[in-house]
Amino acid sequence: MRISVSQAGNSVEVSGFGDPIRFDVTGLDLPPLQDHTFAAWLMLPWAMKTGEAIEIDGPVDPLAIENIRRFSNAWELWEPSKFNPVTVVAASRAEPTTGEDRLTFYSGGLDSTDMLLQLGRQPHPGTALTVHGFDYPSSAGDQFAELRDQVAPFLEALNYRHVTLSISRVAGGRHSYALRLAAAGFLFSGMFSEGILAADANWEQDMALFPWGLNHVTDRYLKGKNFRISTVGDQKTRPIKAKALLQDKMALQAVSFCKRRAIRPKNCGTCSKCVRTKIMFSVFGDIPEIFVDNSFDASLTNSIDIHDRNERVLLIDLYQIARDEGLDVDLHVQRLFERLKGAEATTGRRWDRLKNRLFGPRTAG
């Protein structure tokens, strides 16, 4: 795929694969682009599926070219029936840029809100980047504007200017999660040297969720000589992050994590993500008044799909934290944990039976 990049001030267009993809920046003045590496990251999810080489008509960071090859090789190793190795060909090498500041990815979700709390108030104005086109489709302009208003007091209190980037189209699939962020971050390589984002999971959870779009294996490839993306906060899992938010009223008023797109940036209180977060809050204290439906009873905990891998990992982590901290848990939550353990045992027995059918029973010696 031959890719070209054009710029008119704060608007950038990437052409050559389907309809042109438009980037629009608000909150700062985007300098003339001297590095088109962002376009290679943007196209990589599609190229991994088709096996096409990515040909960029402008300068690309040579280290990023090598890391794109490594990233795509990893996913080919994991799922060779779905993904292919990808090479990048550039018209020229990107020259070193002068970006020195740090760009902070901020979605308004639980992970990124906790990350900003950890970083604390900035002694000098920081830059928080929120992308319109990930959690909010490009058509949901009014809802994205509501999110900006909702998080404004929190960002102001922590001394961040709020920069937004609208992307008209992004690739789908779990392999694309990190690559979307790389495309967004590398667009600013002329102004910043690093973009930081909150880790999705710790190392142990990565192994249980594997392969996941944001993971410690391939996240380390999201870098070039001019710009790199770093994840922070993997020492804290999501329940501990929820516990931290309970101590900060302004963070609670800002946070938005609901799965129901029509409700965002509010939190519905009944989708699986809201229910799971209510469970976390309930273990550490009272459920805050941040949900449209703030009720909490057995019917909600029973609605959790304990066979969903992501749900199991997060709730078992909560169970371990509650046990290790000697916390008393609600009867409904205790029953949920018991259901989780029962589901794990059933899954284990099914796996043992399948292995025996495929390979025969294991014998000593």
C-alpha positions in Angstrom: 0.0 0.0 0.0 1.4 3.4 -1.1 0.6 6.0 1.6 0.9 9.8 1.2 0.6 12.5 3.9 -0.5 16.1 3.4 -0.9 18.9 6.0 -2.8 22.1 6.2 -2.0 23.6 9.6 -3.7 21.5 12.3 -5.3 19.2 9.8 -3.4 16.2 8.4 -4.7 13.7 5.8 -3.4 10.2 5.1 -4.3 8.8 1.7 -3.7 5.6 -0.2 -5.9 3.0 1.6 -9.6 3.4 1.2 -11.1 6.8 2.1 -8.5 9.3 3.2 -8.0 9.4 7.0 -8.1 12.8 8.6 -6.4 14.0 11.7 -7.5 17.2 13.3 -5.7 18.7 16.4 -7.2 21.2 18.8 -5.4 22.8 21.8 -2.0 23.4 20.3 -0.4 24.5 17.0 0.9 21.5 15.1 4.3 22.4 13.4 5.0 21.3 9.8 5.5 17.5 9.9 9.1 16.4 9.4 8.5 12.8 10.3 5.7 10.6 8.8 6.2 7.6 11.0 2.8 8.0 12.5 1.3 7.0 9.1 3.2 3.7 9.2 1.8 2.8 12.7 -1.7 3.9 11.5 -1.6 1.5 8.5 0.1 -1.4 10.3 -3.1 -3.1 11.6 -4.5 -3.4 8.1 -1.1 -4.4 6.6 -0.7 -7.2 9.2 -4.0 -8.7 7.8 -3.2 -8.3 4.1 0.6 -8.9 4.2 1.2 -5.8 2.1 4.3 -3.7 2.5 3.7 -0.1 3.7 5.3 2.4 1.3 5.4 6.0 2.8 6.0 8.9 0.5 7.9 10.9 3.2 10.5 10.5 5.9 10.2 7.6 8.5 12.2 6.9 11.6 14.5 3.9 10.8 14.3 2.5 14.4 10.5 2.5 14.1 10.7 0.6 10.8 12.7 -2.1 12.5 10.2 -2.2 15.5 7.2 -2.4 13.2 8.8 -5.5 11.7 9.3 -7.0 15.2 5.8 -6.1 16.3 4.2 -7.8 13.2 6.5 -10.8 13.6 5.3 -11.3 17.2 1.6 -11.4 16.1 2.4 -13.7 13.2 4.1 -16.0 15.7 1.0 -16.0 18.0 -1.7 -16.2 15.3 -0.1 -17.1 11.9 -3.5 -17.8 10.3 -4.6 -14.2 10.9 -1.5 -12.0 10.7 1.5 -11.5 8.4 4.9 -9.8 8.8 5.1 -6.3 7.5 7.9 -4.3 6.0 8.0 -0.5 5.7 9.6 1.3 2.8 10.2 5.1 3.2 11.1 7.8 0.7 13.7 9.0 3.2 15.0 8.8 6.7 13.5 11.0 9.3 16.0 13.5 10.7 16.3 14.0 14.5 13.6 16.2 16.0 13.9 18.6 18.9 10.9 17.4 20.9 11.7 17.2 24.6 8.5 17.4 26.5 6.2 14.5 27.6 2.7 13.9 26.1 0.3 12.1 28.5 -2.5 10.0 27.0 -5.7 10.6 28.9 -9.0 8.9 27.9 -10.9 9.8 31.0 -11.2 6.1 32.0 -10.2 4.4 35.2 -6.6 3.6 34.2 -5.7 7.0 32.9 -7.4 8.9 35.7 -5.5 6.9 38.3 -2.3 7.5 36.3 -2.8 11.3 36.5 -3.4 11.0 40.2 -0.2 9.1 40.6 1.7 11.7 38.6 0.2 14.5 40.8 -0.1 18.2 40.0 2.4 19.2 37.4 5.0 21.9 38.5 4.9 23.2 34.9 1.9 22.9 32.6 1.6 19.3 31.2 -0.2 18.2 28.1 -3.0 15.6 28.2 -4.1 14.1 24.9 -7.5 12.7 24.4 -8.3 11.0 21.0 -11.7 11.4 19.5 -12.2 8.2 17.4 -11.3 5.5 19.9 -13.9 5.3 22.7 -16.1 7.8 20.9 -16.7 7.3 17.2 -16.1 10.3 15.0 -19.9 10.8 14.6 -20.3 11.3 18.4 -19.1 14.9 18.5 -21.7 16.1 21.1 -20.8 13.3 23.5 -17.1 13.9 23.1 -17.7 17.6 23.9 -19.5 16.5 27.1 -16.5 14.4 28.0 -14.2 17.4 27.6 -16.4 19.5 29.9 -16.6 16.7 32.4 -12.8 16.2 32.7 -11.9 19.9 32.5 -11.9 20.7 36.3 -9.8 17.6 37.0 -7.2 18.5 34.4 -7.1 22.1 35.5 -6.5 21.0 39.1 -3.5 18.9 38.0 -2.2 21.7 35.7 -2.7 20.1 32.3 -3.7 21.7 29.1 -6.1 19.5 27.2 -5.3 18.7 23.6 -7.6 16.6 21.5 -7.0 14.7 18.3 -9.9 13.7 16.1 -9.2 10.7 13.8 -11.8 9.9 11.1 -11.1 6.2 10.8 -9.1 3.6 12.7 -8.5 -0.2 12.3 -10.5 -2.7 14.4 -9.3 -5.8 16.2 -7.5 -6.4 19.5 -4.1 -6.4 17.7 -4.7 -2.7 16.8 -5.2 -1.2 20.3 -1.5 -0.2 20.8 -1.0 0.7 17.2 -3.8 3.3 17.3 -2.1 5.0 20.2 1.2 4.9 18.4 -0.3 6.6 15.4 -1.8 9.3 17.6 1.4 9.8 19.6 3.9 9.8 16.8 2.0 12.6 15.0 3.4 14.9 17.7 7.0 13.7 17.4 8.2 17.2 16.4 7.0 18.5 19.7 7.4 15.7 22.2 9.9 12.9 22.7 7.7 10.6 24.7 4.1 9.7 25.2 3.0 7.9 28.3 -0.1 5.9 28.9 -1.5 3.8 31.7 -0.8 0.1 31.5 -3.8 -2.1 30.9 -2.6 -5.0 33.1 0.4 -6.2 35.1 2.7 -9.0 33.9 0.7 -11.8 35.5 -2.5 -10.6 34.0 -0.9 -10.3 30.6 -0.2 -14.0 30.7 -3.8 -14.8 31.5 -5.2 -12.4 28.9 -2.7 -13.3 26.2 -2.6 -12.2 23.4 -4.0 -8.8 24.1 -3.5 -5.6 22.1 -1.6 -3.8 24.9 0.9 -6.1 26.5 4.4 -6.0 27.9 5.9 -8.0 25.0 4.9 -5.8 22.0 4.5 -2.5 23.9 8.3 -2.2 24.0 8.4 -1.9 20.2 6.4 1.3 20.2 9.4 3.5 19.8 11.7 5.2 17.3 14.6 7.6 17.7 12.4 10.7 17.7 9.5 9.4 19.8 8.6 6.5 22.0 5.5 5.4 23.9 6.0 4.2 27.5 3.4 2.5 29.7 3.3 3.3 33.4 1.5 2.0 36.5 1.6 -1.8 35.9 2.4 -2.3 39.6 -1.2 -1.4 40.3 -4.1 -3.5 39.1 -7.5 -2.1 38.4 -9.1 -2.8 41.9 -6.2 -0.8 43.5 -6.8 2.0 41.0 -10.5 2.0 41.9 -9.5 2.2 45.6 -7.3 5.3 44.8 -10.2 7.1 43.1 -12.4 6.7 46.1 -10.1 9.1 47.9 -10.4 11.9 45.3 -13.9 13.4 44.7 -12.7 15.4 41.6 -11.3 12.3 40.0 -14.6 10.4 40.6 -16.6 13.2 39.0 -14.3 13.0 35.9 -14.0 9.3 35.4 -15.9 7.6 32.5 -15.7 3.9 31.8 -19.2 2.8 30.7 -19.4 0.2 27.8 -22.7 1.7 26.5 -21.7 4.2 23.9 -25.1 6.0 24.0 -24.6 6.8 27.7 -21.0 8.1 27.6 -19.5 10.1 29.2 -21.9 9.1 32.0 -21.7 5.6 33.6 -24.9 3.6 33.2 -24.3 1.4 36.3 -25.7 -1.8 34.7 -23.3 -2.8 31.9 -20.7 -5.4 32.7 -17.9 -2.8 33.1 -20.0 -0.6 35.4 -21.1 -3.6 37.5 -17.5 -4.8 37.8 -16.4 -1.3 38.9 -19.2 -1.2 41.4 -18.0 -4.5 42.9 -14.5 -3.0 43.2 -15.8 0.1 44.9 -18.0 -2.0 47.3 -15.0 -4.0 48.5 -13.1 -0.9 49.5 -15.9 1.3 50.7 -19.2 2.8 49.6 -20.2 2.9 45.9 -19.9 6.6 44.9 -22.8 8.4 43.3 -21.3 8.4 39.8 -23.7 6.0 38.1 -27.0 6.7 36.4 -28.3 3.6 38.2 -26.5 3.4 41.6 -28.2 0.3 42.8 -26.2 -2.8 43.8 -27.7 -6.2 44.5 -27.5 -9.9 43.7 -29.1 -9.5 40.2 -26.2 -7.2 39.1 -23.4 -9.4 40.4 -25.1 -12.4 38.8 -25.1 -10.6 35.5 -21.3 -10.9 35.3 -20.2 -13.4 32.7 -17.8 -15.4 34.7 -16.7 -17.4 31.6 -15.4 -14.2 30.0 -11.6 -14.3 30.3 -11.3 -10.5 30.9 -14.0 -10.5 33.6 -12.4 -13.6 35.4 -8.9 -12.1 35.5 -10.1 -8.8 36.9 -12.4 -10.3 39.5 -10.0 -13.0 40.7 -7.5 -10.2 41.2 -10.0 -8.3 43.3 -10.7 -11.5 45.2 -6.9 -12.0 45.9 -6.6 -8.3 47.1 -9.6 -8.6 49.4 -8.2 -11.8 50.9 -4.7 -10.5 51.3 -5.9 -7.3 52.9 -8.3 -9.2 55.2 -11.3 -7.2 54.0 -14.9 -8.2 54.7 -16.9 -8.4 51.5 -20.6 -8.2 50.7 -22.4 -11.5 50.7 -23.3 -11.0 47.0 -19.7 -10.4 46.1 -18.6 -13.4 48.1 -21.0 -15.6 46.2 -19.6 -14.2 42.9 -16.1 -15.1 44.0 -17.4 -18.7 44.7 -19.0 -18.8 41.3 -15.7 -17.7 39.8 -13.7 -20.4 41.5 -16.3 -23.0 40.4 -16.1 -21.9 36.8 -12.3 -22.1 36.9 -12.5 -25.7 38.2 -15.0 -26.6 35.5 -12.8 -25.1 32.8 -9.8 -26.9 34.1 -11.6 -30.3 34.0 -12.8 -29.7 30.5 -9.2 -28.8 29.4 -7.8 -32.0 31.1 -10.4 -34.1 29.2 -9.6 -32.4 25.9 -5.8 -33.0 26.4 -6.4 -36.7 27.2 -8.5 -37.1 24.0 -5.8 -35.4 21.9 -2.6 -36.7 23.5 -3.7 -39.6 25.8 -3.4 -39.6 29.6 -0.1 -38.5 31.0 2.0 -41.2 32.7 4.9 -41.0 35.2 8.4 -41.4 33.8 
